[in-house]
Amino acid sequence: MLTEQRIQKVLDKVVHNIQVTTDIVDTAGVIVASSDRERVGRAEPIVKDYDAINGKPTFVYNGRTYMRFTIDKAVAYFIAMDGVGNVVRNYCVLIASIIELYLKSNMQKLNREEVVRRVILAQVSDLELQELVREYKLEPNVPRCVLVIRTSSMEAENVYRLLLKVFPKSQGDILILFDSRTVILVKRVQDDIGEDELGQMAAAMEETILNEITVKICIGIGQIKPNIFQLRESYLEAIQAIEVGLIYGVPGRIYRYDSLLLERFLHEIPIQISQKYCKTIFNEEARKVLNEEMITTVNRFFENNLNLSETARQLYIHRNTLVYRLDKIQKTLGLDLRNFHDAVTFKIMMMLNNQRNGSVILDTV
């Protein structure tokens, strides 16, 4: 936990010269930081009985002095120091004050964007997040969704500046310049906005970026989460949506996690198994037949729900030419793509083949 790591840093610096064993204990009775790091994780059960000890801020037990203190009047800890008497008690007060000042100064260096960045990267504990939510008024139970905008080159800063005009901070959305190729939008979701509307918004965003600053992007959309504590899940979903969308050649550049169920399922199949099944269909002869023109024909045929006439019209070829190409595939692979079952089999096998060969695509949007 980040808060407790900071507390440990304070102890390392302050208690070093005191030469007295000092622990920081949480309300569950677990030592979370200590001048003797080997003690971290041990139990101090007496603090769980704090209320039974008349709730006094300082008490003595078994030759140790215990003092309860809070951070920002919310999160409680106990200092447990060997020894009794006024000197030890004064040390406890001093250490508690230093810890609180140190943690406050660190929090003041953050802004809302940095807080959310740390949330989606799992760099804050639930306990610390509760502190930060209160400090930055982040409204913990507002539905939100994470959109990851990935640029084709290192132009994320230009995209970030443009999107700041589209998604002003006053609307409750949070825009983060994540790295040189990535911008993250944490979108506040109103009751009348669903997954489809988010997809439409992302498409409009892509068009605006392309027209205004001519930067090619792709966008991954995670699922809507009911509270800020699940933002990381939405972020990971958006990242995975981009990954599987690119690998499996999903049309367009907007990848919604919830609409990629088949792709996500196939992505979890081990490479060794997909190779085993791909080899049964995509032999050397099949690779010769499935050239770029043939793959384009098949994809258009699938897009048109196996409709021969409409596919031929869109490809500007005669219907008999299309039939000839499908017959050629049937003869080579043993699959008649005019048959629904065979078409589904071919589609899945092609996607598995892309999984085996497509990971290199991830570096090019």
Sequence and secondary structure as in RCSB ss.txt:
>XXXX:A:sequence
MLTEQRIQKVLDKVVHNIQVTTDIVDTAGVIVASSDRERVGRAEPIVKDYDAINGKPTFVYNGRTYMRFTIDKAV
AYFIAMDGVGNVVRNYCVLIASIIELYLKSNMQKLNREEVVRRVILAQVSDLELQELVREYKLEPNVPRCVLVIR
TSSMEAENVYRLLLKVFPKSQGDILILFDSRTVILVKRVQDDIGEDELGQMAAAMEETILNEITVKICIGIGQIK
PNIFQLRESYLEAIQAIEVGLIYGVPGRIYRYDSLLLERFLHEIPIQISQKYCKTIFNEEARKVLNEEMITTVNR
FFENNLNLSETARQLYIHRNTLVYRLDKIQKTLGLDLRNFHDAVTFKIMMMLNNQRNGSVILDTV
>XXXX:A:secstr
 HHHHHHHHHHHHHGGGT S EEEEETTSBEEEESSGGGTT B GGGGGGGGGTT SEEEETTEEEEEEEETTTE
EEEEEEES SHHHHHHHHHHHHHHHHHHHHHHHT  HHHHHHHHHTT S HHHHHHHHHHHT  TTS EEEEEEE
ESSS HHHHHHHHHHHS GGGT EEEEEETTEEEEEEE  TT  HHHHHHHHHHHHHHHHHHH   EEEEE   B
SSGGGHHHHHHHHHHHHHHHHHTT SSSEEEGGG HHHHHHHTS HHHHHHHHHHH  HHHHHHS HHHHHHHHH
HHHTTT HHHHHHHHT  HHHHHHHHHHHHHHHS  TTSHHHHHHHHHHHHHHHHHH GGGGG  
